[in-house]
Amino acid sequence: MVRELVQNPLMLNAKSVRATEEDVDVARDLIDTLQAHLDRFSGMAAVMIGERKRIIAIAKGSMVIAALNPKILSKSGEYETEEECPLLGKATKVVRYKTIRLLWQDGNMKEHVALLDGFQAQLVQHLIDHCDGIVV
């Protein structure tokens, strides 16, 4: 189900809690909502649809996947960049990493690990910030 986007800074600055198998519907809604907004977003965190759960969704081409409880295991290639959240429209300087090793769970709570680099790595770091209550 496509959900309405949350633009309330108080909600967006709230830290998310660990997702469980009971939150799979939230992940599905997040995927649907991102697919409906691919013209504006490459990824979303559950807090952006009003759910304080550690769930992110990212677009890889025409495919959108959800990652529950994403955690960066390692990172390398530090750099400084400017980012802006489309919901709040305020550019901020941030430190990011060119390459990250990410651990997450799928909708069946099975763990996965992937090496991400470039834009995908930056996007995931931005979305994990959202999960941590950091709005960039």
Buried (B, 14 or more C-beta within 10 A) or exposed (E): EEBEBBEEEEBBEBEBEEBEEEBBEBBBBBBBBBBEBEEEBBBBBBBBBBBBBBBBBBBEEEEBBBBBBBBBEEBEEEEEEEBEBEBEEEEEEBEBBBEBBBBBBBBEEEEEEEEBEEEBBBBBBBBBBBBBBBBB
